[in-house]
Amino acid sequence: MKSLITILGFLVLLVSCKKQASSENEFSGVWVETTLELDTLDFNYSNLFDYSGNYDGIVSFRTNTYTDTVLNPDYPINLSTLYQYYFENNGAVIRLRDFLSSSTQFLPYSFSLSADKNHITVSKFYLRRQLPATVTFRKLRD
């Protein structure tokens, strides 16, 4: 009985290690938006969740709290959230679904990874009026 438990424990460990290795990809790590350097994407969140379904992973989006005097002058805004994502058209489109939203729809955004794999360019998927329609994120760390 003891050897059966040991074997099962080893199999669980082996499967969990394999899951982490397979979920690592070229987007792993933390990326910072390059214009204001206030917003980050953390693709390492996919390693923290055991997910199954029709998406490639989970990315954490973090923003610094800010005040928008036009949209909401009285209250600070923080757009931080988790997104489920998957890619289409050989990686030219990323589809995002806000984890905290009641919507089940994945919305499409143009997406590209630089040849040196250190910059991501994506159409703006969040409301920060100071940013252009297309934003670039630079890789900070793995």
Secondary structure, DSSP 4 states (H G I P E B T S, - for coil): -HHHHHHHHHHHHHHHHHHHHHH--TT-SEEEETTTS-EEEEGGGGGG----SSSSEEEEEEE--EEETTTEEEEEE---EEEEEEEEGGGTEEEEEETTSS--PPEEEEEEE-TTSSEEEEE--S--TTS-SEEEEEEEE-
